[in-house]
């Protein structure tokens, strides 16, 4: 199989990440993606895509560890020889904990995974993209940056930082042919959202969903389709933007 374009997705074994891996593979990308602990799910995703004639490889990686990030990028480049798109999707949160009650370790982990890891991953791929004279970086932010909810302080702070990182990087790298954007999902049917809903309780969770204009949860594929669009030529004049995909809600 001739490899013409390659994408690297962090946190690609489940949820939004897996949907992105699948969408990009189906649009012609060879996709390298990372997983931290869910090897079985990662292997099944690769097997399914290969059965469809697609190309995908999974790499174990804890993006909170700088050395793991370096190994992930080296593995993707060794496998495919180029890198056209980086999607910083891996994320974590500490639901319903106020900043006053947040532990140091929880603060550090969320910032490390949600903000420092995208910085490290991006810094590592830029030499390759600059050499190619083109590239795409997409960061997965969150709708929480539009409302800064109580109880999600460190998560919201990490994602607000990621959006600032996106906008600044787009200005620094546009001259190298590299486009940089972010996608801000609203409530998407994922394990992370289910964890939050378990804490909220059924009544509050239902009221939260109904507060959105469309009155329903989003699906991972609805985020993946926007990521695929931003990587396409149809979005060739879009950079430095945060695209919210949130069912018409403010949070």
C-alpha positions in Angstrom: 0.0 0.0 0.0 1.4 3.4 -1.0 1.4 5.8 1.9 0.5 9.3 0.8 -0.6 10.9 4.1 -0.1 10.0 7.7 -1.9 11.1 10.9 -0.9 10.5 14.5 -3.7 10.5 17.1 -3.1 10.4 20.9 -5.6 8.5 23.0 -7.1 6.6 20.0 -8.3 3.4 21.5 -11.8 4.5 22.5 -14.4 7.2 22.5 -13.7 10.3 20.4 -10.1 9.2 19.7 -11.2 5.9 18.2 -13.8 7.7 16.1 -11.1 10.0 14.8 -8.8 7.1 14.0 -11.6 5.4 12.1 -12.7 8.6 10.2 -9.1 9.5 9.1 -8.4 5.9 8.1 -11.5 5.8 6.0 -10.5 9.2 4.4 -7.2 7.7 3.2 -4.8 8.4 6.0 -2.4 5.8 7.5 -3.1 6.3 11.2 -0.7 5.8 14.1 -2.4 6.1 17.4 -1.6 5.8 21.1 -3.2 4.0 24.0 -2.2 4.0 27.6 -3.7 0.8 29.1 -6.4 -0.5 26.6 -4.3 -2.7 24.4 -7.1 -5.1 23.6 -9.3 -2.2 22.3 -6.5 -0.8 20.3 -5.6 -4.1 18.7 -9.3 -4.7 17.8 -9.5 -1.3 16.2 -6.4 -2.0 14.1 -7.8 -5.4 13.1 -11.1 -3.9 12.0 -9.6 -1.2 9.9 -7.1 -3.6 8.3 -10.0 -5.9 7.4 -11.4 -2.9 5.5 -8.2 -2.4 3.7 -7.1 0.6 5.8 -3.8 1.1 7.5 -3.5 1.7 11.3 -0.9 0.9 14.0 -1.3 1.3 17.8 1.5 2.3 20.1 1.5 2.1 23.9 2.2 5.6 25.4 1.5 7.6 28.5 1.5 11.1 27.1 2.2 12.5 30.6 5.7 11.1 30.2 8.0 13.0 27.8 10.1 10.0 26.9 6.9 8.1 25.9 5.9 11.0 23.6 9.3 10.9 21.9 9.0 7.1 21.4 5.5 7.5 20.0 6.6 10.0 17.4 9.7 8.0 16.5 7.6 4.9 16.1 5.2 6.6 13.7 8.0 8.1 11.7 9.8 4.8 11.5 6.6 3.0 10.4 5.5 5.5 7.8 8.4 7.9 7.0 6.3 11.1 7.2 3.8 12.8 9.4 1.1 15.1 7.9 -1.3 15.5 10.9 -1.1 15.4 14.6 -4.3 15.2 16.6 -3.8 15.8 20.3 -6.8 14.0 21.7 -5.7 12.3 24.9 -7.2 13.9 27.9 -8.2 13.4 31.6 -10.2 15.2 34.2 -11.1 15.3 37.9 -14.9 15.7 38.0 -16.7 17.8 40.6 -13.8 18.8 42.7 -13.4 22.5 43.6 -10.0 24.1 43.3 -9.8 24.5 47.0 -10.1 20.7 47.5 -7.9 19.7 44.5 -4.8 17.6 45.4 -1.4 18.6 44.0 -1.1 15.2 42.1 -4.5 15.7 40.4 -3.7 19.2 39.3 -0.3 18.0 38.0 -1.8 15.1 36.1 -4.5 17.0 34.4 -2.2 19.8 33.3 0.5 17.3 32.2 -1.9 15.3 30.0 -4.2 18.0 28.7 -1.7 20.8 28.1 2.0 19.8 28.5 1.6 16.7 26.4 0.2 18.5 23.4 3.1 21.0 23.7 5.7 18.3 23.8 4.0 16.3 20.9 3.8 19.4 18.8 7.3 20.6 19.4 8.6 17.1 18.4 6.6 17.0 15.1 7.3 20.5 13.9 10.8 19.8 12.4 9.2 17.1 10.2 6.3 19.2 9.2 8.5 22.2 8.5 10.8 20.1 6.3 7.7 18.9 4.4 6.5 22.4 4.1 3.0 21.4 5.3 1.2 19.9 8.2 -1.9 20.0 10.4 -2.2 20.1 14.1 -5.6 19.7 15.8 -6.1 20.0 19.6 -9.1 18.6 21.3 -10.4 21.3 23.7 -13.8 21.4 25.4 -17.0 23.3 25.6 -16.1 24.0 29.3 -14.0 26.9 28.1 -17.2 28.8 27.2 -18.6 28.7 30.7 -15.8 27.8 33.2 -18.0 25.6 35.4 -17.4 25.3 39.2 -16.0 21.8 40.1 -14.1 21.5 36.8 -11.5 24.1 37.5 -8.3 22.4 36.5 -9.9 20.8 33.5 -11.2 24.1 32.2 -7.9 25.8 32.9 -6.0 23.2 31.0 -8.3 23.5 28.0 -8.3 27.3 28.1 -4.5 27.0 28.0 -4.7 24.6 25.1 -6.9 27.1 23.1 -4.3 29.8 23.7 -1.6 27.5 22.6 -3.6 26.7 19.4 -4.0 30.4 18.5 -0.4 31.4 19.2 1.1 28.3 17.4 -1.0 29.0 14.3 0.6 32.5 14.0 4.1 31.1 14.5 3.8 28.2 12.1 1.6 29.5 9.3 4.6 30.6 7.4 5.8 27.0 7.3 2.5 25.8 5.7 1.2 24.3 9.0 -2.4 24.9 10.0 -3.3 24.7 13.7 -6.9 24.5 15.0 -8.9 23.2 17.9 -12.2 21.4 18.3 -14.3 22.0 21.4 -16.8 19.1 22.0 -19.9 19.6 24.1 -21.4 16.6 25.9 -20.4 13.6 23.9 -21.4 10.0 24.7 -18.0 8.9 26.1 -16.7 7.1 29.3 -15.5 10.5 30.6 -19.0 12.0 30.3 -20.5 9.0 32.0 -18.1 9.4 34.9 -19.3 13.0 35.3 -23.0 12.0 35.0 -22.6 9.3 37.7 -21.5 12.0 40.1 -24.2 14.4 39.0 -27.1 12.0 39.3 -29.8 11.2 36.7 -32.0 14.2 37.3 -29.2 16.8 37.0 -27.6 15.0 34.1 -30.9 15.0 32.1 -31.4 18.6 32.9 -27.9 19.4 31.7 -28.5 17.6 28.3 -31.8 19.3 27.8 -30.2 22.8 28.3 -28.6 22.4 24.9 -30.5 23.5 21.9 -30.6 20.1 20.3 -31.5 18.4 23.5 -29.3 15.3 23.1 -25.8 14.0 23.6 -23.4 14.2 20.7 -21.7 11.1 19.3 -18.0 10.6 18.9 -18.3 10.4 15.1 -19.8 13.9 15.1 -16.5 15.2 16.5 -14.4 13.0 14.2 -16.2 14.4 11.1 -15.2 17.9 12.1 -11.6 16.9 12.6 -11.6 15.2 9.2 -13.0 18.4 7.6 -10.4 20.6 9.2 -7.7 18.4 7.7 -9.2 18.6 4.3 -8.6 21.0 1.5 -12.1 22.3 2.1 -10.7 23.9 5.2 -7.5 25.2 3.6 -8.0 28.8 4.7 -8.9 27.9 8.3 -6.2 28.2 11.0 -6.0 29.5 14.6 -9.7 28.7 15.2 -11.6 26.8 18.0 -14.6 25.1 16.5 -17.2 24.2 19.1 -19.3 21.1 18.3 -21.8 21.3 21.2 -25.4 20.9 20.0 -26.0 24.6 20.4 -25.3 24.9 24.1 -23.1 27.2 26.1 -22.0 24.4 28.4 
